[in-house]
Amino acid sequence: MEEEKSFVADEKRLLAIAALFEGEFFIEWLENITGKRRSQILPILEKENRRGLLTMRKPGCFFFADYDAKERYSNYLTLGDKKCVQSHISKMLLKELVGGYMNFQTKILSLLKDVIDDVFIPHR
């Protein structure tokens, strides 16, 4: 019985964390924030997808189908927990954005180098 209560609390906490994202969220993000494995997170999200609370946009990507329910879940966390999770989310998304930008920048520079080589270096 105690284990079941713990699972329900874990499930609510996971959904509360997911509710703090604007729009869609990815399993990888929840893994990063909660420290839980994909195998622990996915069954919960799939169950809530079947119930209609969540909608799966594409594999691994979900969003809350019901805004009011999203608000209720976000209020499950204390103000201190919300601030801590929101800080973690901000840092994680910024790191992802910077990493994506750096990859994009590297690809652009590589393409430019290829173009310059083709234009300015005579081919034999």
Secondary structure, 3 states (H helix, E strand, C coil): CHHHHHHHHHHHHHHHHHCCCCCCEEHHHHHHHHCCCHHHHHHHHHHHHHHCCEEEEECCEEEECCHHHHHHHHCCCCHHHHHHHHHHHHHHHHHHHHHHHHHHHHHHHHHHHHHHHHHHCCCC
